[in-house]
Amino acid sequence: MDKKLKQSLKVAAIRREMIVVWLLNGDKIKGIAEVSADPERVMINTIEGPVWVPYIDVESISRVAD
């Protein structure tokens, strides 16, 4: 994952924005990004509960407009 994607995830977490994260394995996760002190992964609150995603597994992200 490049620095720009990591920065976008951090901004989305600070703003508590809804995002969709596409992973390298083809899966996607939709939820609200959460601020975390973990330098290796991001926490996303989904309707099923919190999911921890390693930054290295993220291919791309999209912010969902309200």
Summary of the structure (lengths in Angstrom):
residues: 66
radius of gyration: 10.4
end to end distance: 26.2
largest distance: 28.3
contacts: 170
relative contact order: 0.29
helix: 24%
strand: 47%
